[in-house]
Amino acid sequence: MNQTTSPNFPDDADNAQQALAGEYVLGTLSREERQAVDALLGSNPALRAAVDAWQQRLLPLVSLIEPVAPSQ
């Protein structure tokens, strides 16, 4: 079996989508890139699922951070 078709080795398109979803959730995209992803989310269920998975993966980290009041 070819490693690139194995479930343990996602194809390049899936890797790119996962990376895009992760960057979207982390907030590291430019405004234009974020707007492009926002436009795709309604029509691309796989991207929406990837974003949801990243949000669920990273959500527990929020509880590790102490809240900080903004400076005035």
ZIWOLIN-V964860 format. One record per backbone hydrogen bond with DSSP energy under -1.0 kcal/mol. CO is the residue of the C=O (numbers start at 1). NH is the residue of the N-H. E is the energy in kcal/mol with one decimal. If there is no record, write none. Layout:
BEGIN
co->CO nh->NH e->E
co->CO nh->NH e->E
END
This chain:
BEGIN
co->2 nh->5 e->-1.6
co->6 nh->9 e->-1.9
co->11 nh->15 e->-2.3
co->12 nh->16 e->-2.6
co->13 nh->17 e->-2.3
co->14 nh->18 e->-2.6
co->15 nh->19 e->-2.4
co->16 nh->20 e->-2.5
co->17 nh->21 e->-2.6
co->18 nh->22 e->-2.5
co->19 nh->23 e->-2.5
co->20 nh->24 e->-2.3
co->21 nh->25 e->-2.5
co->22 nh->26 e->-2.4
co->23 nh->27 e->-1.1
co->23 nh->28 e->-2.2
co->30 nh->34 e->-2.8
co->31 nh->35 e->-2.4
co->32 nh->36 e->-2.0
co->33 nh->37 e->-2.2
co->34 nh->38 e->-2.8
co->35 nh->39 e->-2.1
co->36 nh->40 e->-1.4
co->37 nh->41 e->-1.9
co->40 nh->43 e->-1.1
co->40 nh->44 e->-1.3
co->44 nh->48 e->-2.3
co->45 nh->49 e->-2.4
co->46 nh->50 e->-2.0
co->47 nh->51 e->-2.6
co->48 nh->52 e->-2.7
co->49 nh->53 e->-2.4
co->50 nh->54 e->-2.2
co->51 nh->55 e->-2.5
co->52 nh->56 e->-2.5
co->53 nh->57 e->-2.3
co->54 nh->58 e->-2.2
co->55 nh->59 e->-2.0
co->58 nh->61 e->-1.6
co->59 nh->62 e->-1.6
co->61 nh->64 e->-1.4
co->62 nh->65 e->-1.5
END
